Amino acid sequence: MSKLLFSILTVSALSFADTVYIDNSMAAAEHSDTEEYEERVSVGPYVEFTNIKMSNVTYNYKVNNRKYDINIDNTYTYGAAGNLPFNNYIGFYMIAAYQYLGISYQDRNLDGAYKALAQMEEDYMGWDVPLDSGDIKGRHQMHTVLFQIGFDLGLPLYSSYDYQFMIKLFGFGGGIAGKTFFQDDSKFVAPPLYGYAYGFGLRMAFHKAVLSGGVRNSHEYFHAYFERKISETKDGDEFMLDFDNYFQPFVNLSIALF
């Protein structure tokens, strides 16, 4: 009897399983007339084709209360950028980057500077002289680490859920904070760096790949002093750099994290 009952139940279960329908209507549709492409969190390499022009630089460089002339050369700015969108119209961005600055400097009156150095060496009798010829004319090699954070506002020009594609115009603005490091044996203390940036660009997203490019303006500033004061006042040994960069091209290729 038990064997007969088991056989009946088995046949019934198999018959029921054959008629089961799995509802997958909640799975993401491949095509939609109502859905839009959704911009995603992304991160990837960033390059800004920075070109610092002396016409946009304000500076004050003094040693032993003597004024100097300087000239600046630089590399492009390299790093990584990330985007955190709230929706397709507004979001946050962050950039971590590196840039090299070469600072060539010299006293505006070299003859007077060398005579002042000779007098100083005589006063100190050649022992523990606070300055040397490298402080009169030379070159600083500076490494800068920059962090930028801000927001962007965008307007999608075309968005397709079916093709997982979007192109939009966006503008952005944010603050800059960073740190400078002297590679050479400078008497200046490596100072922090501050500033801001703003600009606009075009962003194209295809599935998980995101390509952004545009132009940006930035303002950066730092102020350094000698670690060991040479002049009677602190401002007698200072290096203040205040510069603007206008319409600097940039590009960022990133990948969506999910």
KEGU-326492 format. One line per 4 residues: their letters; for each residue x, y, z of N, C-alpha, C. Coordinates in steps of 0.2 Angstrom, whole numbers, plus 5000, padded with zeros to 4 digits. Layout:
N
A	X Y Z X Y Z X Y Z; ...
// end
This chain:
258
MSKL	5004 4994 5000 5000 5000 5000 5004 5006 5000; 5010 5006 5004 5014 5012 5005 5018 5013 4998; 5020 5007 4995 5023 5008 4988 5019 5011 4983; 5012 5009 4983 5007 5012 4978 5006 5020 4980
LFSI	5006 5022 4986 5005 5029 4988 5011 5033 4986; 5017 5030 4987 5023 5034 4985 5023 5035 4977; 5021 5030 4974 5022 5030 4966 5017 5035 4964; 5011 5036 4967 5006 5041 4965 5008 5048 4966
LTVS	5011 5049 4972 5014 5055 4974 5020 5058 4969; 5024 5053 4968 5030 5054 4963 5027 5057 4956; 5022 5053 4953 5020 5055 4947 5016 5061 4947; 5013 5063 4953 5009 5069 4953 5014 5075 4954
ALSF	5020 5074 4957 5025 5079 4958 5028 5081 4951; 5030 5076 4948 5033 5077 4941 5028 5080 4936; 5022 5079 4937 5017 5082 4932 5016 5089 4934; 5017 5091 4941 5016 5098 4943 5022 5102 4941
ADTV	5028 5099 4941 5035 5102 4940 5035 5104 4932; 5032 5099 4928 5032 5101 4921 5028 5107 4919; 5023 5109 4923 5019 5114 4922 5021 5121 4925; 5027 5121 4929 5029 5127 4933 5031 5132 4928
YIDN	5029 5138 4929 5032 5144 4925 5036 5148 4929; 5042 5150 4927 5047 5154 4931 5045 5161 4928; 5043 5166 4933 5042 5173 4931 5048 5177 4931; 5051 5179 4926 5057 5183 4926 5056 5190 4923
SMAA	5050 5192 4924 5048 5199 4922 5051 5204 4926; 5054 5203 4932 5058 5208 4936 5065 5209 4934; 5067 5205 4929 5074 5206 4927 5075 5212 4922; 5081 5215 4922 5082 5221 4918 5080 5220 4911
AEHS	5076 5224 4908 5074 5224 4901 5080 5226 4897; 5081 5223 4891 5086 5225 4886 5084 5231 4882; 5078 5232 4882 5075 5238 4878 5070 5241 4882; 5069 5248 4882 5064 5251 4886 5063 5258 4882
DTEE	5056 5260 4882 5054 5266 4879 5054 5271 4885; 5054 5269 4891 5053 5274 4896 5060 5275 4901; 5064 5270 4901 5070 5270 4905 5075 5275 4902; 5080 5278 4906 5085 5281 4903 5092 5278 4905
YEER	5097 5280 4901 5104 5277 4903 5106 5281 4910; 5108 5277 4915 5110 5280 4921 5117 5280 4922; 5120 5287 4923 5127 5288 4924 5129 5284 4931; 5135 5282 4931 5137 5277 4936 5144 5280 4939
VSVG	5145 5278 4945 5151 5279 4949 5157 5276 4945; 5162 5281 4943 5168 5278 4939 5174 5281 4941; 5180 5278 4939 5186 5280 4941 5191 5278 4936; 5196 5283 4935 5201 5281 4930 5207 5286 4929
PYVE	5212 5285 4924 5217 5290 4924 5215 5297 4921; 5219 5302 4923 5217 5309 4922 5224 5312 4919; 5223 5316 4914 5229 5320 4912 5226 5327 4910; 5230 5332 4913 5229 5339 4911 5235 5342 4908
FTNI	5234 5345 4902 5240 5347 4898 5242 5354 4900; 5244 5355 4906 5245 5361 4909 5251 5365 4906; 5251 5371 4906 5256 5375 4903 5256 5382 4907; 5261 5382 4912 5261 5389 4916 5265 5394 4912
KMSN	5261 5400 4911 5264 5405 4908 5266 5411 4913; 5272 5413 4912 5275 5418 4917 5270 5425 4917; 5267 5426 4911 5262 5432 4911 5257 5431 4916; 5255 5425 4918 5250 5424 4923 5252 5422 4930
VTYN	5259 5424 4931 5262 5422 4938 5263 5428 4942; 5261 5428 4948 5263 5434 4953 5268 5430 4958; 5273 5433 4959 5278 5430 4964 5282 5435 4968; 5284 5433 4974 5289 5437 4978 5294 5432 4980
YKVN	5300 5433 4978 5306 5429 4980 5311 5433 4983; 5313 5432 4989 5318 5436 4992 5323 5431 4996; 5329 5433 4996 5334 5430 5001 5338 5435 5004; 5339 5435 5010 5343 5440 5014 5340 5447 5012
NRKY	5334 5447 5011 5330 5454 5010 5332 5457 5003; 5335 5452 4999 5336 5454 4992 5331 5451 4987; 5329 5455 4982 5324 5453 4977 5327 5449 4972; 5323 5444 4969 5325 5439 4964 5321 5439 4958
DINI	5323 5437 4953 5319 5435 4947 5319 5427 4946; 5313 5425 4944 5312 5418 4943 5309 5416 4937; 5310 5410 4935 5306 5408 4929 5304 5400 4930; 5298 5399 4927 5295 5392 4929 5294 5388 4923
DNTY	5296 5382 4924 5294 5377 4919 5290 5371 4922; 5286 5367 4919 5282 5362 4922 5281 5356 4917; 5279 5351 4920 5276 5345 4917 5268 5346 4916; 5265 5341 4913 5258 5340 4913 5256 5338 4920
TYGA	5250 5338 4921 5247 5336 4928 5244 5329 4926; 5247 5324 4930 5245 5317 4929 5242 5314 4936; 5236 5310 4935 5233 5307 4941 5228 5303 4939; 5223 5303 4944 5217 5299 4943 5211 5303 4945
AGNL	5205 5302 4942 5199 5306 4943 5193 5301 4945; 5189 5303 4949 5183 5299 4950 5177 5303 4950; 5171 5300 4948 5165 5304 4948 5160 5300 4952; 5156 5304 4956 5151 5301 4960 5144 5305 4958
PFNN	5140 5302 4953 5134 5306 4951 5128 5304 4956; 5124 5309 4957 5118 5308 4960 5113 5306 4955; 5113 5309 4950 5109 5307 4944 5112 5310 4938; 5109 5310 4932 5112 5312 4926 5113 5320 4925
YIGF	5112 5323 4931 5112 5331 4930 5117 5334 4935; 5118 5330 4941 5122 5333 4946 5126 5328 4949; 5132 5329 4952 5137 5324 4955 5143 5328 4958; 5147 5323 4961 5153 5326 4964 5159 5323 4959
YMIA	5165 5326 4960 5171 5323 4957 5177 5324 4961; 5182 5320 4961 5188 5320 4964 5194 5319 4960; 5199 5322 4961 5206 5321 4957 5211 5321 4962; 5216 5316 4961 5222 5316 4965 5227 5316 4959
AYQY	5232 5320 4959 5237 5321 4954 5244 5323 4956; 5248 5323 4951 5255 5325 4953 5258 5330 4947; 5262 5335 4949 5265 5339 4944 5272 5341 4946; 5276 5342 4942 5283 5344 4943 5284 5351 4941
LGIS	5287 5355 4945 5288 5362 4944 5296 5363 4944; 5299 5367 4939 5306 5369 4939 5306 5376 4940; 5310 5378 4945 5310 5386 4947 5317 5388 4946; 5319 5392 4941 5325 5394 4940 5325 5401 4943
YQDR	5330 5403 4947 5330 5409 4951 5337 5412 4951; 5337 5419 4952 5344 5423 4953 5342 5430 4955; 5347 5432 4959 5347 5439 4962 5347 5444 4957; 5343 5449 4957 5342 5454 4952 5349 5458 4951
NLDG	5353 5458 4956 5360 5461 4956 5365 5456 4958; 5367 5452 4953 5372 5447 4955 5378 5449 4958; 5381 5455 4955 5388 5457 4958 5387 5459 4965; 5381 5463 4967 5380 5465 4974 5379 5459 4978
AYKA	5375 5454 4975 5374 5448 4979 5380 5444 4981; 5385 5443 4977 5391 5440 4978 5396 5444 4983; 5395 5450 4982 5399 5454 4987 5396 5454 4994; 5389 5454 4994 5386 5453 5001 5388 5446 5004
LAQM	5388 5441 5000 5390 5434 5002 5397 5434 5005; 5402 5437 5001 5409 5437 5003 5409 5441 5010; 5405 5446 5011 5406 5450 5017 5403 5445 5023; 5398 5441 5021 5395 5437 5026 5400 5431 5028
EEDY	5403 5429 5023 5408 5423 5025 5414 5426 5029; 5415 5433 5028 5420 5436 5032 5418 5437 5039; 5411 5439 5040 5408 5440 5047 5408 5433 5051; 5406 5428 5047 5406 5422 5050 5413 5418 5051
MGWD	5418 5421 5048 5424 5418 5048 5424 5411 5045; 5420 5410 5040 5420 5404 5036 5416 5398 5040; 5414 5399 5046 5410 5394 5050 5403 5395 5050; 5399 5389 5048 5392 5389 5048 5389 5395 5045
VPLD	5392 5397 5039 5389 5403 5035 5382 5401 5033; 5377 5405 5034 5370 5403 5033 5368 5403 5025; 5372 5406 5021 5371 5406 5014 5377 5404 5010; 5375 5402 5004 5381 5400 4999 5379 5402 4992
SGDI	5383 5401 4987 5382 5403 4980 5376 5400 4977; 5374 5394 4979 5368 5391 4977 5362 5395 4979; 5362 5399 4984 5356 5403 4986 5356 5410 4982; 5361 5411 4978 5361 5417 4974 5358 5416 4967
KGRH	5360 5410 4964 5358 5409 4958 5358 5401 4957; 5352 5398 4955 5351 5391 4955 5344 5389 4952; 5342 5383 4954 5336 5380 4952 5333 5376 4957; 5327 5377 4958 5323 5372 4963 5319 5367 4959
QMHT	5319 5361 4961 5315 5356 4958 5310 5354 4963; 5304 5355 4961 5298 5354 4966 5293 5349 4963; 5291 5345 4968 5286 5340 4966 5280 5342 4970; 5274 5342 4967 5268 5344 4970 5263 5338 4969
VLFQ	5260 5337 4975 5254 5333 4975 5248 5337 4976; 5243 5336 4972 5237 5340 4972 5231 5335 4973; 5226 5338 4977 5220 5335 4978 5214 5340 4976; 5209 5338 4972 5204 5342 4970 5197 5339 4971
IGFD	5193 5343 4974 5186 5340 4975 5181 5345 4974; 5175 5343 4970 5170 5348 4969 5164 5345 4966; 5160 5349 4962 5154 5346 4960 5154 5348 4952; 5150 5344 4949 5148 5345 4942 5141 5345 4940
LGLP	5139 5350 4936 5132 5350 4933 5132 5349 4926; 5127 5344 4924 5127 5342 4917 5120 5342 4914; 5120 5342 4907 5114 5342 4903 5115 5337 4898; 5112 5331 4898 5112 5326 4893 5110 5328 4887
LYSS	5114 5328 4882 5112 5329 4875 5109 5324 4871; 5111 5318 4873 5108 5311 4870 5108 5306 4875; 5103 5302 4877 5104 5297 4881 5099 5291 4879; 5102 5285 4878 5099 5279 4876 5100 5273 4881
YDYQ	5094 5271 4883 5094 5265 4888 5096 5259 4883; 5093 5258 4877 5094 5253 4873 5101 5251 4871; 5105 5257 4870 5112 5256 4868 5116 5257 4874; 5114 5259 4880 5118 5260 4885 5123 5265 4884
FMIK	5120 5271 4881 5125 5276 4879 5122 5283 4881; 5127 5288 4883 5125 5294 4884 5130 5299 4883; 5129 5305 4880 5133 5311 4879 5130 5317 4882; 5134 5320 4886 5132 5326 4890 5137 5332 4890
LFGF	5135 5338 4890 5139 5344 4892 5139 5345 4899; 5144 5346 4902 5144 5348 4909 5149 5353 4911; 5148 5356 4917 5152 5361 4920 5154 5359 4927; 5160 5362 4929 5162 5360 4936 5165 5365 4940
GGGI	5166 5364 4946 5170 5369 4950 5172 5366 4957; 5177 5367 4959 5180 5364 4966 5186 5367 4969; 5188 5365 4974 5194 5367 4978 5200 5363 4977; 5206 5366 4978 5212 5362 4977 5216 5363 4983
AGKT	5219 5357 4986 5223 5357 4991 5229 5353 4990; 5235 5354 4992 5241 5350 4990 5247 5351 4994; 5252 5348 4993 5258 5349 4996 5264 5349 4991; 5269 5354 4992 5275 5354 4988 5281 5351 4992
FFQD	5285 5348 4988 5291 5345 4990 5297 5347 4986; 5303 5350 4990 5309 5352 4986 5313 5346 4985; 5315 5344 4979 5320 5339 4978 5327 5341 4980; 5328 5347 4978 5335 5350 4980 5336 5351 4987
DSKF	5342 5353 4989 5343 5355 4996 5342 5362 4998; 5335 5364 4997 5333 5371 4998 5332 5372 5006; 5333 5379 5007 5333 5381 5014 5325 5383 5015; 5321 5383 5010 5314 5385 5011 5311 5378 5014
VAPP	5306 5380 5018 5302 5374 5021 5296 5373 5016; 5296 5366 5014 5290 5364 5009 5284 5366 5011; 5280 5371 5007 5274 5373 5010 5268 5370 5007; 5262 5370 5010 5256 5368 5007 5253 5372 5002
LYGY	5249 5370 4998 5247 5373 4992 5239 5373 4992; 5236 5379 4990 5229 5380 4990 5227 5383 4983; 5220 5382 4981 5218 5385 4975 5211 5383 4974; 5209 5384 4968 5202 5382 4965 5202 5381 4958
AYGF	5197 5378 4955 5197 5376 4948 5190 5376 4946; 5189 5378 4939 5182 5377 4936 5183 5377 4929; 5178 5374 4926 5178 5373 4918 5172 5370 4916; 5173 5367 4910 5167 5364 4906 5170 5358 4902
GLRM	5166 5354 4900 5168 5348 4895 5162 5344 4893; 5164 5339 4889 5159 5334 4886 5161 5327 4889; 5156 5324 4891 5157 5317 4894 5153 5312 4889; 5156 5307 4887 5153 5301 4883 5153 5295 4887
AFHK	5148 5292 4888 5148 5285 4892 5145 5280 4887; 5148 5274 4887 5145 5268 4883 5146 5262 4888; 5141 5259 4890 5141 5254 4895 5145 5256 4901; 5151 5253 4902 5155 5255 4908 5160 5259 4907
AVLS	5162 5261 4900 5167 5265 4898 5165 5273 4898; 5169 5277 4901 5167 5284 4901 5173 5288 4899; 5172 5293 4894 5177 5297 4892 5175 5304 4893; 5179 5308 4896 5178 5315 4898 5183 5319 4895
GGVR	5182 5325 4893 5187 5330 4890 5184 5337 4890; 5189 5342 4891 5186 5349 4891 5192 5353 4892; 5191 5359 4895 5196 5364 4897 5194 5366 4904; 5199 5368 4908 5198 5371 4915 5203 5376 4916
NSHE	5200 5381 4921 5204 5386 4923 5206 5385 4930; 5212 5387 4933 5214 5385 4940 5218 5391 4942; 5218 5392 4949 5222 5397 4953 5225 5393 4958; 5232 5394 4959 5235 5390 4964 5240 5395 4968
YFHA	5241 5394 4974 5245 5398 4978 5249 5395 4984; 5255 5397 4985 5259 5394 4991 5264 5400 4993; 5266 5399 5000 5270 5404 5003 5275 5401 5007; 5281 5401 5006 5287 5397 5009 5292 5402 5013
YFER	5295 5400 5018 5300 5404 5022 5306 5399 5023; 5311 5403 5025 5317 5399 5027 5316 5395 5033; 5318 5389 5034 5318 5385 5040 5322 5389 5046; 5328 5391 5044 5332 5395 5048 5332 5402 5046
KISE	5329 5407 5049 5329 5414 5047 5336 5417 5046; 5337 5420 5040 5343 5423 5039 5342 5431 5040; 5337 5434 5037 5336 5441 5038 5333 5443 5045; 5333 5449 5046 5331 5452 5052 5323 5450 5053
TKDG	5319 5450 5047 5312 5449 5048 5311 5442 5044; 5305 5439 5045 5303 5433 5042 5302 5434 5035; 5300 5440 5033 5298 5441 5026 5304 5443 5022; 5310 5443 5025 5316 5444 5021 5319 5438 5017
DEFM	5316 5432 5019 5318 5426 5016 5311 5422 5014; 5308 5424 5008 5302 5421 5007 5301 5419 4999; 5297 5415 4998 5295 5412 4991 5288 5412 4991; 5284 5417 4988 5277 5417 4987 5276 5416 4979
LDFD	5272 5411 4978 5270 5410 4971 5262 5410 4970; 5260 5414 4966 5252 5414 4965 5251 5414 4957; 5248 5409 4955 5248 5409 4947 5241 5406 4945; 5239 5408 4939 5233 5406 4936 5235 5402 4929
NYFQ	5230 5397 4928 5231 5393 4922 5224 5394 4918; 5224 5396 4912 5218 5397 4909 5217 5392 4903; 5211 5390 4902 5209 5385 4896 5214 5380 4895; 5215 5376 4901 5220 5370 4900 5216 5364 4898
PFVN	5218 5361 4893 5214 5355 4891 5215 5349 4895; 5210 5345 4896 5211 5339 4900 5207 5333 4897; 5209 5327 4899 5205 5321 4897 5205 5316 4903; 5200 5312 4903 5199 5307 4909 5195 5301 4906
LSIA	5199 5295 4906 5196 5289 4904 5195 5285 4910; 5188 5283 4911 5187 5280 4917 5182 5274 4916; 5182 5269 4921 5177 5263 4920 5172 5263 4926; 5166 5262 4925 5161 5262 4930 5163 5256 4935
LF	5162 5257 4941 5163 5252 4946 5158 5247 4947; 5152 5248 4945 5146 5244 4945 5141 5246 4940
// end
